[in-house]
């Protein structure tokens, strides 16, 4: 079966097993002791499977990818050790699990290892504005989750204040660690690159673990948790998703690229924000006091949202400037010769047409020159095309010294150039320019350590025609006449000079 097919089959089995486990816990078809044993063994099997899958992914990977999967394997193994301790106390020793215990070491140790794993996946640097937006996204997510967690779990646990300092610290460590893990998951998933399905599964699995941990802390604080509660599905399903994601380790990668955010990146930070707003609304409807901590947390959340929107506006403005620059560059490339950077034939025709429209209104003729290099093919054959390109660049530079700034010097292609004299309306002016062009060609051109002599044939027209093609044809015919009569000279379109 192809790799994609096996991956989809694994995902289907994981989803099916999670649904079956959920139905089992909801129906409770056996005695409480049997349900608890089944639930505990299932929660031991899932992280063990995830640890093996991640370890195999680490062995088959390299570099930072190997390190990331190794950390995930260690995280899953740590949680499995905690669960094994729980199973031993609850079913083998048949006595109440002490708090804190080795189980808490395993459970809590899984969280920082999972966070380190997500941060260890390979990535690339992004530009400063996207880095700032990523940081703001993380702050929005963390603050939203903190608000929700404090309202539901952290606040009640903190106010209960039962047990010693160590017991309270460990009790608070679960929801705090879950807030950190969920924040990292949201930020990382918002920056996935191609092959994002395994990353989404990995993020969903870790998020499921965080939700299950938070539910456990809440139910324990309420005194209503027992093994086999529906919240146990979160740990089972979460580690199965991690195990499935590890089956395609090569496609898991996080990138902090300088690209425009997609819909996922835009909306994802608002998911925990919506949860925080919903939590606040429920509190208000129930008449529950907000308290100073939640009040200032909500104020901080509003300020972060405003900052994020402001940064988005600034980033959009920067994008518009870059797009305008790119459009300008593309337009320049479309209408300019890539070698000499002179206007090309298309732009030259456009300017001639514009000049004709102006001249027709004033009733004045249009002055145009066509230039063709003499014996250019000989230079290419003897010195090579690179030398020929250097010669064309040098010729373009000399031609620009023969005219004024408002005149247009263009390369039509090959060794053909053309000049539009904007202000000239007499043969005398056009002829003087043609003479300067021939004079500029007299000094030899330094090419590849040699002095190369190249002449030019110039066709001149001072035309009263009204069509672009007619004017260009007059100058072209005059240029070929000059070349036929001996080269190194100019010819007028109507009068031989």
Helices and strands as residue ranges (DSSP letters): H 3-27, H 32-60, H 63-87, I 88-92, H 102-120, H 128-149, I 150-154, H 155-160, H 165-189, H 196-222, H 232-245, G 246-251, H 263-286, H 291-335, H 345-362, E 366-373, H 376-383, H 385-400, E 408-413, E 416-421, H 427-440, E 445-447, E 450-452, E 456-463, H 468-484, E 490-492
